[in-house]
Amino acid sequence: MFEVGDYVVYGTSGVCRVEAIEPMQLSRNSKKELYYTLDPIYDKGSTVFTPISNTKIVIRPIVSAQDANKLIDNIKSIDLLWIRDEKKREDYYKEALKTCDCTEWVKIIKTLYLRKKERKAEGKKVTFSDENYLHLAEQNLYGELAIALGMKKDQIEEYIEERIG
């Protein structure tokens, strides 16, 4: 169980701060249950309520600073995704985002960065779907790394580039 003040990654909401843990009854027909009240760090003005017993959506602590730097140091060795079928690749992206796994986010970013580069070299536009998944993966990864490393999110990409050379 998390404590008030903890930073967690919650599904596609990204990094959230646990603001409260209290019993709630969402409908007259339901029983009171303990809920986390989460404040998404990068989505100001929104609040997430989730039962602490929730097993459908991933909720986990953010990575430590040590693990964040270890992930960054290993980025070059993380494999790209080689899924030729567009639909299957998009399905993979959707599921990978839901895992809240930093390594999966890196795979998406690396793969889509390379696809973007190749398409531009061929004189083709980057697809909306690719842009969307790249943006989501970057927001999730950079947001978590920023909190873990005590940095601003807009500093993370440059920090990664400097660190991996």
C-alpha positions as CSV (number, residue, x, y, z in Angstrom):
1,M,0.0,0.0,0.0
2,F,1.2,3.5,-0.8
3,E,1.3,6.4,1.6
4,V,0.1,10.0,1.2
5,G,2.9,11.9,-0.5
6,D,4.2,9.0,-2.5
7,Y,4.8,9.3,-6.2
8,V,3.4,6.5,-8.3
9,V,2.9,5.7,-11.9
10,Y,-0.8,5.0,-12.6
11,G,-1.8,3.5,-15.9
12,T,-1.9,6.0,-18.7
13,S,-2.2,8.9,-16.3
14,G,1.5,8.9,-15.7
15,V,3.2,10.1,-12.6
16,C,0.8,10.9,-9.8
17,R,1.2,12.0,-6.2
18,V,-0.9,10.2,-3.6
19,E,-3.0,13.0,-2.0
20,A,-5.3,10.9,0.2
21,I,-6.3,7.4,1.2
22,E,-9.8,7.3,2.4
23,P,-13.0,5.2,2.4
24,M,-15.4,6.1,-0.4
25,Q,-18.8,4.8,-1.5
26,L,-19.2,5.5,-5.2
27,S,-22.8,4.4,-5.5
28,R,-25.7,3.5,-3.1
29,N,-25.4,-0.1,-4.0
30,S,-21.7,-0.4,-3.4
31,K,-20.0,-0.9,-0.1
32,K,-17.4,1.6,1.3
33,E,-13.9,0.8,0.1
34,L,-10.5,2.4,0.6
35,Y,-9.5,4.6,-2.4
36,Y,-6.4,6.5,-3.4
37,T,-6.9,10.1,-4.5
38,L,-4.2,10.7,-7.0
39,D,-3.0,14.0,-8.5
40,P,-1.5,13.5,-12.0
41,I,1.7,15.7,-11.9
42,Y,1.6,16.6,-15.5
43,D,-2.1,17.0,-16.0
44,K,-3.0,19.8,-13.7
45,G,-6.6,20.2,-12.8
46,S,-7.4,16.5,-12.9
47,T,-7.8,14.0,-10.1
48,V,-7.9,10.3,-10.2
49,F,-9.8,8.1,-7.7
50,T,-8.9,4.4,-7.6
51,P,-9.7,1.6,-5.2
52,I,-6.5,0.4,-3.4
53,S,-7.7,-3.1,-4.3
54,N,-7.6,-2.2,-8.1
55,T,-5.9,-4.9,-10.2
56,K,-7.0,-3.8,-13.6
57,I,-4.8,-0.8,-14.0
58,V,-1.1,-0.8,-13.2
59,I,-0.1,1.3,-10.2
60,R,3.5,1.2,-9.1
61,P,6.1,3.3,-7.3
62,I,8.3,5.5,-9.6
63,V,11.8,4.2,-10.3
64,S,14.6,5.3,-8.0
65,A,17.2,7.8,-9.2
66,Q,19.7,4.9,-9.4
67,D,17.4,2.8,-11.5
68,A,16.6,5.8,-13.7
69,N,20.2,6.4,-14.5
70,K,20.8,2.6,-15.0
71,L,17.9,2.6,-17.5
72,I,19.4,5.6,-19.3
73,D,22.8,4.0,-19.4
74,N,21.2,0.9,-21.0
75,I,19.1,2.6,-23.6
76,K,21.5,1.8,-26.5
77,S,21.2,-1.9,-25.7
78,I,17.4,-2.0,-25.6
79,D,16.0,-3.6,-28.7
80,L,13.8,-2.0,-31.3
81,L,10.4,-3.4,-32.2
82,W,10.4,-5.2,-35.5
83,I,6.7,-5.7,-36.1
84,R,6.0,-5.3,-39.8
85,D,2.2,-5.4,-39.7
86,E,0.9,-1.9,-38.9
87,K,-2.1,-3.1,-36.9
88,K,-0.1,-5.5,-34.8
89,R,2.5,-2.9,-34.1
90,E,-0.2,-0.4,-33.0
91,D,-1.7,-3.0,-30.8
92,Y,1.7,-3.7,-29.3
93,Y,2.1,0.1,-28.6
94,K,-1.2,0.3,-26.9
95,E,-0.5,-2.7,-24.6
96,A,3.1,-1.6,-24.0
97,L,1.9,1.8,-22.8
98,K,-0.5,0.1,-20.4
99,T,2.3,-1.9,-18.8
100,C,3.9,1.2,-17.3
101,D,7.2,-0.4,-18.0
102,C,10.0,2.1,-18.7
103,T,11.9,-0.4,-20.9
104,E,8.8,-0.8,-23.0
105,W,8.5,3.0,-23.3
106,V,12.1,3.2,-24.5
107,K,11.4,0.5,-27.1
108,I,8.5,2.5,-28.5
109,I,10.5,5.8,-28.5
110,K,13.5,4.2,-30.2
111,T,11.4,2.4,-32.8
112,L,9.3,5.4,-33.6
113,Y,12.2,7.8,-33.7
114,L,13.9,5.5,-36.3
115,R,10.6,5.1,-38.3
116,K,10.2,8.9,-38.3
117,K,13.7,9.4,-39.5
118,E,13.3,6.8,-42.3
119,R,9.9,8.1,-43.4
120,K,11.3,11.6,-43.7
121,A,14.3,10.4,-45.7
122,E,11.9,8.7,-48.1
123,G,9.9,12.0,-48.4
124,K,6.9,10.6,-46.5
125,K,5.0,12.1,-43.7
126,V,5.1,10.6,-40.2
127,T,1.7,9.0,-39.5
128,F,-0.6,10.5,-36.9
129,S,-0.6,7.2,-35.1
130,D,3.2,7.1,-34.8
131,E,3.3,10.7,-33.7
132,N,0.7,10.0,-31.0
133,Y,2.4,6.9,-29.6
134,L,5.8,8.6,-29.7
135,H,4.4,11.5,-27.7
136,L,2.6,9.3,-25.2
137,A,5.7,7.2,-24.6
138,E,8.0,10.2,-24.2
139,Q,5.5,11.9,-21.8
140,N,5.4,8.9,-19.6
141,L,9.1,8.1,-19.6
142,Y,10.3,11.7,-19.3
143,G,7.8,12.5,-16.7
144,E,8.8,9.6,-14.5
145,L,12.5,10.1,-15.0
146,A,12.2,13.8,-14.1
147,I,10.6,13.1,-10.8
148,A,13.0,10.3,-10.0
149,L,16.0,12.5,-10.9
150,G,14.7,15.7,-9.4
151,M,14.7,17.5,-12.7
152,K,12.2,19.3,-14.9
153,K,10.6,17.1,-17.6
154,D,11.8,19.4,-20.4
155,Q,15.4,18.7,-19.3
156,I,15.2,15.0,-19.5
157,E,15.7,14.5,-23.3
158,E,18.9,16.5,-23.2
159,Y,20.1,14.8,-20.1
160,I,19.6,11.4,-21.8
161,E,21.5,12.5,-24.9
162,E,24.4,13.8,-22.8
163,R,24.6,10.7,-20.7
164,I,24.5,8.2,-23.6
165,G,26.7,10.3,-25.8
